[in-house]
Amino acid sequence: MRSLFTVALAAAALAAPAQAQTDAGLGSLIRIQPGHSAAITSSDPDLNSNFDRPDWIHPGETLTIADIAGPGVINHIWVTFVDARPDWAPGGGYAGAEDIVLRMYWDGAAEPAVEAPLGDFFAAGFGVRKEVRSVPIQVPGGDAFNSFWQMPFYRHARVTVTNDGTRNVRAFYYQVDYTSLPSLPSGTPYFCAQYRREFPEQQGEDYLLLDAVGRGHYVGTVMSIQSRSPFWPGEGDARIYVDGDTRPTIQGTGTEDYFLNAWGLEEHSFPYMGAPYLSDDPSALGARMSMYRWHIADPIRFTRSLRVTFEHTGWIPADESQTGKVDPHVQREDDIATVALWYQVGQPKRFTTFPGNAERAWPNLDQVVEGQQLLATAAHSAGTLEVQRGFDWTGAGQLFFVPSSDSAYLEVRFSAPDTARTGLVLRLTHAPDYGKWRILLDGRDVTALDGYPDWQTGGAQDLYAKDVAARDFYVGSFSFAPGPHTIRFEAAGRSGMSTGGALGLDSVRLRQRWHKLRKPLVPATSHR
């Protein structure tokens, strides 16, 4: 494991970047450094006990996981807790990574220098548990949350976790590894991290990640986006202003470019960048993505101030464009949440107000018709049809159909409340024994409909997958006539790897669309 900073380098890196590059890594282990290593853990003080964690953190409760006298440096933090997924979880489940707020206070400060939902701090938004394999953040299996950011302090360090949700945190294990030191060099910076969000992004201005005052360097970004319009949302450039520059000191070339990708995104995790969570179709209405970028090899240095912003521009469909055509460069209104990470000398400026749990909840865009409701009006060929319960599915469970012939079909009905243009989403289960199914809307193959996305592949939907997962299939956007509508699934064979031809429909979802026309920012001919 590469050391991010030795204790001395935490200060020296501000003044001697070349030395910071050469002293980091395994080579530093051949120099014996002063200090006394110790750890604070959740283990029972009784050495004969195996009760190694607090059983519960109840809603509203705060647990202090480290209270350390300085000077010293926190080298590593590890936590884990029970996910809501296991079938033995109680009715409402347990609190998730989005409900737990991580805060860190240096040297008796009243305000935290680190403040973020635990999941976002560990590089995956939306409360999802995803594996991360980076230098400073490592989350094997999506369950063991490890931070190797170096966190120095002069007199005192306090690290807390707060259950900000409505469900209990179950079995919270932790270990905080630190080194006590004789002293810290003058000018050693504090580690800082701040969560911020806009649901949706504000029109007429760039999205603000960080507004810092002081001397330091910027070391990382975690960004999560929920799209509120179809098409790719990631054309926005990073615009970073160093030491009061009125024009961007650093002007990027696109969102995926800032996260060190090109021509879109796919799920991945690398030492300095990654996208741990990405919807199957990132151009679909309601698509979600979560990305990280660490500036460890290329910290952004500032001596007076740093302002980190992003455009929120991207492609937009013809029905949201003033031109009546697909436009590649307009200001979008998606939902966004970020964590900015940086080091600075002195306590950080408070530039935002941390929102409560309800305000951090991602907007629900869907009017949902659950499997239980669909069962009441369902028609099908020979086979078994039932509502199947399970954590992967919403409501009472998915509508589960096991056909007894190759010419099988299933029909379900939903009602549209009005003629407003609405996204139609089918939440379909993918599993090892599921088949291929052709989908028709009111008697027409969805691939032939005007609202069907032109980037989608035609033909039947293959629902085979190695692991069980419920995934959104964006059928398209339509102006439905008020009243009932029919979705028909027709069996179309199976993948060679599938062991069956089953169909699982969690729900039918009518997804909100913006009903406004957007002005192009510049002529489309100037875009790649």
N, C-alpha and C positions, 0 to 999 in steps of 0.2 A: 504493500500500500504506500503510495506516495504521500509524504507529509506535505500538507498545504503550506504551512509556515512553521518554522521552529519559533520558540518564544522570542528569541532575539530578532528573528526576521520579521515578526509581526510589526515591529517598529521600523526596522531597517529597510523593509521593502518599500516604504514610502520614499526613502531617500536614496536607496541603492538597489534599483530593480535588477541589475545584472547579477549582483550578489545573491539576491533572492532566487534567481533562476538556478544558479550553480550549487547553492547550499541545500536545496530541497532534494528529497528522494532518499534512496537507500544509503547513499554516501554519507548522509548526516549521522548514521548510526555508529560510525567508527569514531565519533567524537563524543566522549562522555560529557554530558551537560549537568550543571547543578540542578538540584530539585529533589522533591520527595513525592513519589507517585501514590495516589490513593483513589478510592472510588466510593461513591454513595449508591447503594442499591436498594431494591425493594425487599430484600431477603429478611426473614425473621431474625431478630437478635439471638434467639435461641438456636445455637449451632446444631441441635439435634432435630430441629423442625424442618419440614419441607414446605411450609406455608410461606412462599416467597413473593407475595404480592398483596397489595390491598385488594380485597374482594370486590369492592364497589367504589365508584365515584358517582355520587347521586347528582341529579340535576341541580345546578347552581353551586356545587361544591368546588373548591380549589384545593389541589394537592401540591405541596411544595416537594419537588423531587431532588432539589439541591439547595443547600444553604452553606456557603463555603467562605471562610475567612481568607483574605488575600495576603500578599500578592500571589497570583497564580494564573493558570490557564486551563480551561476545559478543553480536553483533547478529543473527546468522543462522547456521544449520547446514544444510548440504545433504549428503545421502548417497544412494547407490544401489548396487545389487548385483544379480547375476544371480538371477532367479527359478528355482525348480525346474521350472517348466512346460515350457520348450522341449524338443522331442523329442530334441535332441542332448545333453541332460543325461545324466550317467552313471547306471548302474542304480539307485542309491539316491537320486538327485537331489542337489540342493544344500541347504544350510541355509536356513531360512526366517526371516521377520521375528520369529517366536516364539522362535527359537533364539539370537538375538543380543541381548545385554544391554548397554544403554547406561548408563554411569555418569559422573557429574561430581563433581569434588572442588574445593572452594573454599578457598584460602589455607592449603594444607598439611594439611587435615583428614584424619584416618585413615579416616573413614567417608564414603561419598558422600552428597551432598545430593540428587542425582538418581540413581534406581536403578529401572529398568523394562525389560522387553522392548522392543525397538525398535519393533515394530509397535504395541504398546499405547500407547507414548509418542506415536506419531504417529496416534493416535485410531482405530485399527481393531484389534480383538482377534482371537483365534483364528489368528493368523499369516496372515490373508487380505490380499491386496493390493487396496485399495479407494481410489477417488478421494476426497479430502477438499478442500473449498474453504472454509476458515474463515480468520479473521484471523491467529491465531498459528501454525496448522498448515495446510500446503498440500501435497497429494500428487497432482499431476497424473498421470492415467493409472494411479494406484496404484503407480507405480514410482519417482518422484523425491520423496524425503522431505525436506521443508523445515520448519524451525522458525524462527519470528521472535520467540520469547520472548526478552526482554532479560535477560542474565545477567551482573550486575556482580560484580567481585572486587577485593580490595584489593592483595594481594601476588602471587597465583598462581592459575592455573586449569588444571585437567587434565581432559580428556575422553577416555574410553576406550570401546571396544567389545570385548566378549568373545564368542567362539563357545562357547556353553554347550551346544551340541548334539553330535550324533554324525556329522554330515555337514559337508563343507567349505563355507565361505563363498567364493563365486567372484566375483572382479573387484569389489572394494569401493572405489568412488570416494567422495571426500568433499571438502568445502570448509567451513572454519570462518572466518567473517568477524568481525573484532573491531576495537575502537577502543582504542588506548592513550591514557591520560589523565594529566594532571599530578597529579590527585588525585580522590578521591571524597568527597562530603559525608559527615560523620559520621552514622551511622545508616542508611546505604544497606543495604537488605535483600538477602539471598541468594535466588536462585531455587531452589526445591525441588520434587521430584516423587518419589512413592513408590508402587510397585506392592504390591498385597496381593490375596490370594485365599482363598476358602473353597470346597472341593469335598467335600461340599455345605455350604450355609449352616448355621450352628449354631442348634439349636432353643433357644428361651427367651430369646434376646437379639437385639438389632438388629445388623446387619452394620456393622463399623467400617471407614471409609475413611481417617480421619485422626485422630490424637491428638497435637496440636502444643502445645508450651509456648513462650511468648515473645510477641513483638509483631510483627504482620504483617497480611496479608490473603490470603484464599483466592481462587484465580483459575480453578480448573477441575477437572472430573471427566471421566474416561473410564471407562465401565462396560460390561462384557460379561457376558452371562447365557446359560447353557445350561439349558433347562427340563428338569426331571426328572419332571414330571407334566403331563398335558394341561391345556389351558385357559390363559388369560392370566395371566402371572406378575407383572404390573407394577402392582399396587395399593399397593405399599409407599411410605410417605411418607418424604421426607427429614426427618431430625431433627438439627438443628445446634445445638450448645451453645456459647455464646460466654462466655469469661471465667468459667468455673466455674458457670454457671447449671445448676440441678438439673432444671429443666424445659426442653424445647427452646425456645431463643430464636427459632428459625425452625422451624415445623412445616409441612411441605408437604401436598399433597393427592393425591399419586400419583406413581409413577415416571415415566410419560410426561409428566406435568405439570412435574416438575422439569426434564426435558429440553426444555421449552417446546413440547410437543406436546399433543394432546387426543384422547381417545377412541381410543387406540391409537397405532400407529407405522407409518410407511412409510419406505423408504430415501430419504434426502435429506441435503444438506450445505449449511448456511447459515453466515454469518459467526460466529455465537456459539453455534450448536447444530446437531446433526445425528445421523443414524443411518446411518453409511456402509455397515453390513452388517446385513441382516435376512433371516431365512429366509422363504420364500414364505408360509408359514402360521405366524405367531408364536404361535398357540394350540396348535400340534401338540406332541406328546410329542417332546422332543429339539430343539425349536426353538432357534435361536441368534440373538442380537442384540447389536450393539455400538453404543454411543452416546457422544456427547460434549456437554459444556456448559461454555462459557467465561464466567467472571464478570469480564469486562473492563470492561464499563460499570457493573457492580454488584458490585464486590469485597466479600467478607464480611470485615469488619475485626475484629481482636481485639487486645487490649492485654496479656493474660496467658496465655490458652490458647484453643484451639479444638478441638472434638470434632465430627467429621462422621460421621453414621451414617445408615443406611437400614433401615426395616422391610423384611422379605422376605415380604410377604403378597400374596395374589392369589386368583383363582378356583380352584376345585378340583372335579373330577368327583364324581359321586354315589358311585362305588365307593371313594373315598378320604375321604369325609365321614362323620362319626358320625351325621349326620342322615339319611343315605341319599338326599340330594338334592344337586344342584349348589349349592355354597356360594360366595358372592362374596368372603368375607373370612376366610381362614385363614392360618396361618403355613406357608409352603411350604419345601421343601428343594431348592432349585435350586443349580446351580453358578454362582459369581460371581467375577469378577476385576476389579479397579479400579486406576486410577492417580489419585492426588490430587495437585494442583498448587497451590503457594502460594509466597508471598514472606514471609520473616521476617528480623528482625534477629538476627544470631548464627547459629551452626550449629544445625541442626535436631535435635530429640530423636529417637532411634531407638525407634520404637514397634512394629516388627514385624521378623521375620526373613525375609530374601529367600529364597524356595524355589529349589531346583535345577531343572534342566530337566525331570527326570522328574516332580517334584512339581507343576510348572506345566502339564504335559500335561493337557488336558481329559479327564475320564473317558470311556472308551469304553463306551457303553451297549448296544452291538449285538452279537448273535450273527449273523454274516453268512454267507449262502449266496451265493457269488460266481457270476458268469456262467459260468465254466468248469464248476462243479459242476452248475449248472442245465442245461447243454447235454446232460449224460449221460442225463437222463430226459425231455428236451423232446419234445413232439409238435407238429406244425404242418401247416398247409395248404400248398399249392404255393407255392414261393418259396425264397429262400436264407436259411440260418441259420448264423451263424458267431460266433466270439468275436473281437471287434474290439479291438485294443490301442490305448492312448492315455492321455495324462496325466489326462484328465478322469475316468477310471474306475479303480476299485480292483481288486485282484487281477490276474488275467491280462488283464482287459478286460471290456467289456460283451457281453451276448448281443444280437446285431444281426440283426434279421429284416427282409428286404425281400420283401413278399408279391407274388405275381403275379396276384392277383384281388382284387376288392372285398369278397368274402365270406371274408376271411382270418381265421385264428385261430392263436394260439400258446398252448400249455399247458406250465407248468413245475411241478415239485414241490419241496416242502420238508418237513422233519420237525420236529415240535414235541417237545421233550424231556419236558415235563410239562404239567400242567393249570394252572399258575400264570398269572394274568392278565398278558398280555404285549401290548405294542404291535406292530402289524404295519406295516412301512414298506417301500415299494417305491421304490428309487432309480432313477428313470426319466430317460432322456436327452430333452432338448428341443433341436430343431434345425430348420433351414429346410426340410428335406424329410421331416419326420415327420408322421404322421397323428393321427387321433382314435381312441381305443381304449376300448371298454367293458371293465370289469374284473369278473370273477366269482371268488368264493372258495368252493371246494367246491360249485360249481354254482349259487351264488346271487349275484345282482348285489350288489356290496359296499354300494351305497347303500341297500339294503333290510335290511342287517344291524343288529342291536341295538347293536353296538359302534361303528357308523359315526358319526363326529362330526356333531352336528346343525348345526354352523356350516359344514360343507362343502357346496358346491353338488352337486347330483345330476348324473346323465348321464355321458357319456363324458369321458375325460381328453384334452384337446387338447395334443399334444406339439409343436406348432409353436412355434418361437422364432427370432428373427433370428440369434442366436448360439448355438453349441453349449454346453450346460450340463447337468450331471447334478443333478437336484433330487429331494429327498425328498417322496414322497406318503404321508402318514400315513393309512392305511386305517382305523385304529381300534384298540381294545384288545379282546382276546378271551381266553377260557379255552379253549385248544385241547385236544382229545383227543390224547393222546400218539400219535405215528405220523405217516404221510405225509398231506399236504394238497396240494390242487391250486389253482393260480391260472391262470385262463384269460383271455386277452386276445382280444377280438373286434373286428375292424375296424369303425369307425363313420364312415367318410368322412375328410375332411380340411378344414382351414381354407382359406379362399379365398386366403390368402397362401402356403400350403405348396406346395412343388414335388414332393411325394411323399407316400407313406403308410407310411413305415418305422416301426419300433418298436425302441427301445433299452432294454434292462433291465440296468442295472449289477449289481444284487444284490437279494435279498430279505433283509430285516433283521427279526429279532425283538428288539425294544427293551425294555430293563428298565423295569419299573414299581415304584414303592414299593408294598409290601403292608402298609399301615397305614391306620387311620382317624383323621382329624384333627378336632379340636374347633373349632367356630366361635368366633371371637374375640368377636363381639357378635351380637345378633340380626340376621338378614338384612334385616329391614324397615328398618333404619337406613341402608341403603346405596343409593347411586344406581344 
